[in-house]
Amino acid sequence: QVATLIKMLSSYTARATPETGDKETRFGPFSAQCEAGNVDVLRGPWNEEWFMELEAFPDAAHDDDADSTARAFNTLSLAPPPARKVKVSF
């Protein structure tokens, strides 16, 4: 399934990476940051359905939104900070 999706996205940079841990564990950091008030959400027509699925997780019939949200959050929060220029004088 992943290989097929990557082929479909051949004009984009798409990579498959393995998941570690169960979905609830992976969702934990995002959930904690939401509870702490550290997450802003862009208003859009998709909000209500997305919030309903996240609020029902892990007991929801579908968990794709929760899983992809956790993956995106964890990827971005674990990314190294952008490089910055440092001036060195000799």
Secondary structure as GFF3:
##gff-version 3
##sequence-region A 1 90
A	DSSP	alpha_helix	2	8	.	.	.	ID=ss1
A	DSSP	alpha_helix	23	35	.	.	.	ID=ss2
A	DSSP	alpha_helix	47	56	.	.	.	ID=ss3
A	DSSP	alpha_helix	64	78	.	.	.	ID=ss4
###
